[in-house]
Amino acid sequence: MHPGVLVENRKKNKNHMKFNVKKLIAKYLICVLSLLSATSNSQKGFHLEKAGQVKIPEHASSIWGYTDASGIEYALLGTYEGLRIYSLENPSKPLELKFIQEFSSPWREIKTSGNFAYVVNESSGGLLVVDLHSPKDSLPHKFVKHFLASTGDTLEFNTAHTLFVDENGLIYLSGAKKIGNAFAILDPSQDPWNPVVIYHNQEHYCHEVFAYRDTIYCAELLNGVFSIFDSKDKMKVSRITDQVTAGHFTHSVWLEKDRKILYTADETEGASVEAWDLTDLELIRKSDSYKVINKEYPTVIPHNVFHTNDRLYVSYYTEGVRILDTRDPYNLVEVAWYDTHEEYKEGFHGCWSVYPFFKNGLCIASDIENGMFVLKYDNNQAAYLEANIRSFRDGSAIHNAKMELNSRGISAEAFSGLNGVIKTGLGLSDTAYILVSKKGFYPYRDTILLKQDSTIYLNIDLLELPVYDVSLQISDRQTGLAIQNAEVVLYNHDFEYRYQSDSLGQVYATNIYSQPWNISAGKWSYQTEFKADVSVNGNLQLQLDLNKAYQDEFLHDLKWTSHASQDSKVSWKRGTFEELAFRFSNFPTEDIDTDFGNYAYYTSNYEISDTAYNLKGQLSLQSPPMDLSAYDEIELSYHAWAYGGYQSTKQIWLQLNDTLLYLENVSENLSGQFNPVSSIQLNVEGYKRDSAHFIFTLYNHPDSFYKEIRLIAAFDGFQCKGKVNSGSKNTYGAIEMNPNPAQEYINLILPDNIPFPATLNISDLYGRVHMKLANILHGEHVIKISELPPGMYWLYVSGRNFKGTFVKM
């Protein structure tokens, strides 16, 4: 596969268990210092240099190239305002030949078929056709808004997202309106100015297609898959299969011409570029994946992929052009890059696309803010490394071990497969530093000598960390009694273990790795007891005492429940947000930073934009029952967040047995954070409250399906503390009120045993007094409440145990 092979074995030391600690520490320090000296990449380019650049007054989008009969190369640059055509006869000074004004659009895509260029956008205007026979002399063009179909019908065409041209010159429109929402096939062979539609498919939206040898590969962006179609009969295209991509937002596809290797990119933050082996369509395999290493900004976004001459060219929004050596599709190695964009570090800025198909080694790239770049690649090659990672203890393969490879600030990361093998490499010949890490094992560090166009093989044995036993006693702090069925969580950045205390309040955790651990004990009706960074350097005994209260930061699963009125597709779920494809959003994507663990509750439609998951009807998150009968006053605190919906409500309630108290509406924000803490104090004396529930309710109008407005929410950091009642036997006297709920007025009947004259107060559930009526006598009274904001209110007599609640609509 590669011309040269270097073999180096790291053999198992039979006296490994008797290693020299001083030498080990010295070696560790040398490697650490070496790794630190190899600073992160800050170069503008690596084996890819700028030959020329053109800045334009408007934003740029896609780019394509064309070579005329005499060998002169041209750049076709899509911009917000139209199409710009440049001669690259002098690559350092591209000469603009023509600017064709079109409808303004941030999306403009170009491809060539024969001596014609075809341009689409997503605003209006149809298909732009440009004659490239003699670009230096004349560039005639026209806009086509109607196509003749092979059936004889006339089809209207206005916009498309992308287009592709196959080896036979057929044009494929993707995301086209009003034809080919999936894709449409156009034949320009008879009349390039007026292509004929021979097929169009409205089934699933296709963001981009690649067609080759009677097979169509489609990036179904919203479905998160690439799909494959048989197109031998262009009049009757049939779906063969599809495959989910890692980011579930499949933006672009490109196939190698000589091998059944397909490349895909998901247009999401921090996504990977993936290579797929399509040798057997019944068993599609991901051969490898690649991701830009940017520890400071890990959310960089890949956009488009193009393959030629054993290289994959990838356009990254804020990282420019990246070139991968693909000679081994099971080991993609980055060999060149050029950063076209340094203003922004993340988001949808920078490099849009790259055209690498010129025969002279030039490639051209478009940058949204910085125009067009002409780049020169020196055909740099990969140096390969293949390591076999095994357990020192028994020689078994270690899966998912991570290898970090670094030389001169250039780095790569890779993980071992089920067979323990890691494949990686760098685009240089030099000394490289390796760090292999795996949960539960000591890290392995070493230096190797890489050689380009060769492979070095390593056998690496990892030594397992020692393990110990941890014994825990869980007790009630006030009574000293053992707490049964408390949940205990031991976790750190590598592991998470869960246990239940037995009838004696004891937990026995065995085989716990010698690492710092966070230990948390929780049970409903108690505050969580948490100890951070507990060192386990030997067998450990620990006492955890819990205070009475109701607290849940959702590190523990204390059985909150989700209830839906009519829509079973959406529910509340407890999780860590880790499964989300996006890690940066206007929505919260991590739990609050003031609690323990990383868990929160959020709705299961959090990242699903399909209208079927908009949430229709009511959905509620309800706490387990709370016995509040020991408290006269309680304090509730929590972080709630919700957004969206059509004619929706997002409300917090407290149910005291059969009485439902409204607490607040959850305000919307798009800061990417939970709302600030809500802290509510309530006097609950006089209510039956031995079975109370906290409830977060959502309601979305069923017509949201047609309005395409999704309702989502998140919740974290719940606590309910109480002030023990005074023991007084006095109870509140009843104040009769009607109607209840009320809108304009409410009628009161004050009992005769109130000492008169009295002062009536109306306050909200936060204790803020909204109305005060002095010198009230017994009997009936009509109170105007139209000025009060909607909500739940207390009505009480100053200094007396007479009280009631009403709802203002």
Stockholm file with secondary structure:
# STOCKHOLM 1.0

chainA/1-809         MHPGVLVENRKKNKNHMKFNVKKLIAKYLICVLSLLSATSNSQKGFHLEKAGQVKIPEHASSIWGYTDASGIEYALLGTYEGLRIYSLENPSKPLELKFIQEFSSPWREIKTSGNFAYVVNESSGGLLVVDLHSPKDSLPHKFVKHFLASTGDTLEFNTAHTLFVDENGLIYLSGAKKIGNAFAILDPSQDPWNPVVIYHNQEHYCHEVFAYRDTIYCAELLNGVFSIFDSKDKMKVSRITDQVTAGHFTHSVWLEKDRKILYTADETEGASVEAWDLTDLELIRKSDSYKVINKEYPTVIPHNVFHTNDRLYVSYYTEGVRILDTRDPYNLVEVAWYDTHEEYKEGFHGCWSVYPFFKNGLCIASDIENGMFVLKYDNNQAAYLEANIRSFRDGSAIHNAKMELNSRGISAEAFSGLNGVIKTGLGLSDTAYILVSKKGFYPYRDTILLKQDSTIYLNIDLLELPVYDVSLQISDRQTGLAIQNAEVVLYNHDFEYRYQSDSLGQVYATNIYSQPWNISAGKWSYQTEFKADVSVNGNLQLQLDLNKAYQDEFLHDLKWTSHASQDSKVSWKRGTFEELAFRFSNFPTEDIDTDFGNYAYYTSNYEISDTAYNLKGQLSLQSPPMDLSAYDEIELSYHAWAYGGYQSTKQIWLQLNDTLLYLENVSENLSGQFNPVSSIQLNVEGYKRDSAHFIFTLYNHPDSFYKEIRLIAAFDGFQCKGKVNSGSKNTYGAIEMNPNPAQEYINLILPDNIPFPATLNISDLYGRVHMKLANILHGEHVIKISELPPGMYWLYVSGRNFKGTFVKM
#=GR chainA/1-809 SS CCSEEEECCCCCCTTGGGCCHHHHHHHHHHHHHHHHHSCCCCCSEESEEEEEEECCSSCEEEEEEEECTTSCEEEEEEESSEEEEEECSSTTSCEEEEEEECCCCSCEEEEEETTEEEEEESSSSCEEEEECSSTTTCCCEEEECEEEETTSCEEECCBCSEEEECTTCCEEEESCBSSCSSEEEEECSSCTTSCEEEEEECSSCCSEEEEETTEEEEEEGGGTEEEEEECSSTTSCEEEEEEECTTSCEEEEEECSSSSEEEEEECSTTCCEEEEECSSTTSCEEEEEECCCCSSCTTCCEEEEEEETTEEEEEETTTEEEEEECSSTTSCEEEEEECCCCSCSSSSCSEEEEECCCTTSEEEEEETTTEEEEEEECCCCCEEEEEEEEETTTCCBCTTCEEEEEETTEEEEEECCTTSEEEEEESSCSEEEEEEECTTBCCEEEEEECCTTEEEEEEEEECBCCEEEEEEEEEETTTCCBCTTCEEEEECSSCEEEEECCTTSEEEEEEEESSEEEEEEECTTBCCEEEEEEECSSCEEEEEEECBSEEECSSSCCCCEEEESSCTTCCEEEECSTTCSCSSCSSCCSCCTTSSSSCEEEETTTTCCCGGGSCCEEEEEECCCBCCTTEEEEEEEEEEEEEECSSCEEEEEEEETTEEEEEEECCCCCSSSCCCCEEEEEECTTSCCSSEEEEEEEEECTTHHHHTCCEEEEEEEEEEEEEECCCCCCCCEECEEESSSBSSEEEEEECTTSCSSEEEEEEETTSCEEEEEEEECSEEEEEECTTSCSEEEEEEETTSSEEEEEEEC
#=GC SS_cons         CCSEEEECCCCCCTTGGGCCHHHHHHHHHHHHHHHHHSCCCCCSEESEEEEEEECCSSCEEEEEEEECTTSCEEEEEEESSEEEEEECSSTTSCEEEEEEECCCCSCEEEEEETTEEEEEESSSSCEEEEECSSTTTCCCEEEECEEEETTSCEEECCBCSEEEECTTCCEEEESCBSSCSSEEEEECSSCTTSCEEEEEECSSCCSEEEEETTEEEEEEGGGTEEEEEECSSTTSCEEEEEEECTTSCEEEEEECSSSSEEEEEECSTTCCEEEEECSSTTSCEEEEEECCCCSSCTTCCEEEEEEETTEEEEEETTTEEEEEECSSTTSCEEEEEECCCCSCSSSSCSEEEEECCCTTSEEEEEETTTEEEEEEECCCCCEEEEEEEEETTTCCBCTTCEEEEEETTEEEEEECCTTSEEEEEESSCSEEEEEEECTTBCCEEEEEECCTTEEEEEEEEECBCCEEEEEEEEEETTTCCBCTTCEEEEECSSCEEEEECCTTSEEEEEEEESSEEEEEEECTTBCCEEEEEEECSSCEEEEEEECBSEEECSSSCCCCEEEESSCTTCCEEEECSTTCSCSSCSSCCSCCTTSSSSCEEEETTTTCCCGGGSCCEEEEEECCCBCCTTEEEEEEEEEEEEEECSSCEEEEEEEETTEEEEEEECCCCCSSSCCCCEEEEEECTTSCCSSEEEEEEEEECTTHHHHTCCEEEEEEEEEEEEEECCCCCCCCEECEEESSSBSSEEEEEECTTSCSSEEEEEEETTSCEEEEEEEECSEEEEEECTTSCSEEEEEEETTSSEEEEEEEC
//
